[in-house]
Every structure is written in C-alpha cells, then in structure tokens.
Amino acid sequence: MIAIIAQAVAYVIAIVVIIQIVRLIFGGSWEIENVILALVVLNITLTFGLVGYVMGISSKMFSVNTRLEKHIGWHKGLDEANRQE
C-alpha cells in the first residue's frame, strides 16, 4: 500500500518538477535552489516507493520459499510432525 501511494505522489511531484524545469529553461518561474530541492524531494519519494515495493516482493518470496521447503520435504518423505527446523 505504501508503494502505491508513494508512486502516485512521485508521479505528481515529477510532473510538477518537469514543468518547472522547462519553465526555468524558457524564462524561469522558480529559483534554481527550489528546483534542486524539488528534485531531492522527488528522489526521497521514489526511494520510499521502491522500499515499499521491495518489501512486498520480499514477503512474496518468503511465501514461495516456505511452500518450496514443504514440497521438498514431501519428496523426502517428511511430514510436518517429523520435519526438523
């Protein structure tokens, strides 16, 4: 959920920053410090979005790992009561 929200916010910030950079090139509306600050905020937002995405993938990988471990145990003839952790 965090990844989706952060992605949406990042897209909005990216659009605003791109518009302001284009306006700065063609006559300026923001000072350069404000553009740099907006880029830093965009970077931080994208980082949080990426962290949320990686956390989601990590939990899915843990689920697959657990199922794979049970399946391999089944091939070895182990059931849940006999499995050694």
C-alpha positions in Angstrom: 0.0 0.0 0.0 2.9 2.3 0.8 4.5 1.6 -2.5 1.3 2.6 -4.4 0.8 5.8 -2.5 4.5 6.8 -2.9 4.4 6.0 -6.6 1.3 8.3 -7.1 2.9 11.1 -5.1 6.2 10.6 -7.0 4.4 10.9 -10.3 2.7 14.1 -9.3 5.9 15.6 -8.0 7.8 14.5 -11.1 5.2 16.2 -13.3 5.5 19.5 -11.3 9.3 19.3 -11.3 9.5 18.7 -15.1 7.1 21.6 -15.8 9.1 23.9 -13.6 12.4 22.9 -15.2 11.0 23.6 -18.6 9.7 26.9 -17.4 13.1 27.7 -15.8 14.8 26.9 -19.2 12.4 29.2 -21.1 12.4 32.2 -18.7 12.2 30.9 -15.2 9.5 30.7 -12.6 11.4 29.0 -9.8 14.9 29.8 -8.5 17.4 27.1 -9.1 17.5 26.2 -5.3 13.8 25.4 -5.4 14.3 23.2 -8.4 17.1 21.3 -6.7 15.0 20.9 -3.5 12.1 19.6 -5.6 14.4 17.0 -7.2 15.6 15.9 -3.8 12.0 15.5 -2.6 11.3 13.5 -5.7 14.3 11.3 -5.0 13.2 10.6 -1.4 9.7 9.9 -2.5 10.9 7.4 -5.2 13.1 5.8 -2.6 10.2 5.2 -0.2 8.2 3.8 -3.1 11.0 1.5 -4.1 11.4 0.3 -0.5 7.7 -0.5 -0.2 7.9 -2.4 -3.5 10.9 -4.4 -2.4 9.2 -5.2 1.0 6.2 -6.6 -0.9 8.4 -8.7 -3.1 10.3 -9.9 -0.1 7.2 -11.2 1.6 6.0 -12.9 -1.6 9.5 -14.6 -1.9 9.3 -15.8 1.7 5.9 -17.3 1.0 7.3 -19.2 -2.1 10.3 -20.3 -0.1 8.1 -21.8 2.6 5.9 -23.6 0.1 9.0 -24.9 -1.7 10.5 -26.1 1.5 7.3 -28.1 2.4 7.3 -29.5 -1.1 10.9 -30.7 -1.0 10.1 -32.2 2.5 7.2 -34.1 1.0 9.6 -35.6 -1.6 11.9 -36.7 1.2 9.0 -38.3 3.0 8.8 -35.8 5.8 5.6 -34.6 7.2 5.1 -31.5 9.4 5.4 -33.5 12.6 8.7 -35.2 11.5 10.4 -32.1 10.0 13.4 -30.7 11.6 13.8 -27.0 11.5 
